[in-house]
Amino acid sequence: MKVSALEPAVKKYVLLLAKLWRNMQYLLEVLNYLEFEETFFNFCNSFYILHALFLIELASSQVEEICILYLFEADLAGYQGWRWCVTVAEVEDGATPTICDVVVLPGPDSLIAPEWVEYRDRILPEDIQPGVVVPSILDDTRLAPGVHSLIQDEELDPMQVFDLGLSRARVLSIEGRDQASKRWYAGDSGPNALIAQSAPKPCQTCGFFLPIAGSLRASFGVCANAIAPDDARVVSVDHGCGAHSEATL
């Protein structure tokens, strides 16, 4: 197939013109409303300068090339559905065609590796076994320097935290606290769990409910009922189960 060297430039230019034209009418209305006539004038100048540059490139470009792509079925082990792609091109008129590139490309039915996921994003709680240590992440957005801790989350007074620097090196950030509360609330220890839907009363009225300290005290606590399925776990105040301390038949 014969491919013009100008085609990429033409395509890029047309797409850019279309994008600018779609936004021009809206921009005109906004700038007229704000009485920014000079700004709109500059915008139009940029549009026409772009058009002029393209015409200059169009007039000065006369190079053409012939490029052909050949596809062959790949019989390599583990590459079912893949295809060899060989690029043959004639760089100049009358020149001997040369092989420019040889690659293996996936076809529509190819077996392709899943999208890469960072180790820190794919690790699961069950991956942490005895003896396994997960290196800390310096830029973990769930954590913030200890000086940014909320006083209600620390067992120290403000002077010990801010003046003496006795707080932990890092504490939960706003993002980390938000992620934890949403995860707990939406999980099996939240109000939407099946066992909570049939509970006689919520956890906040149970004698075995221990409110946690800190900024999440109003929303979560720990169950201390040995016969409850959530014993020793964090539960929301509106969670519940059949082992409520005040349950009656």
Secondary structure, DSSP 8 states (H G I E B T S, - for coil): -EEETTHHHHHHHHHHHHHHHHHHHHHHHHHHHHT-HHHHHHHHHHHHHHHHHHHHHHHH---EEEEEEEEEE---TT-TTEEEEEEEEE-STT---EEEEEEEEE-TT---------HHHH--GGG--TT------TT-TTEEEGGG--GGGSSS-HIIIIIS--S-SEEE-HHHHHHHHHHHHHSTTSTTSHHHHT-SS-GGG-TTEEE-SSTTTTTEEEE--TTSTTBTSEEETT---TT-TT---
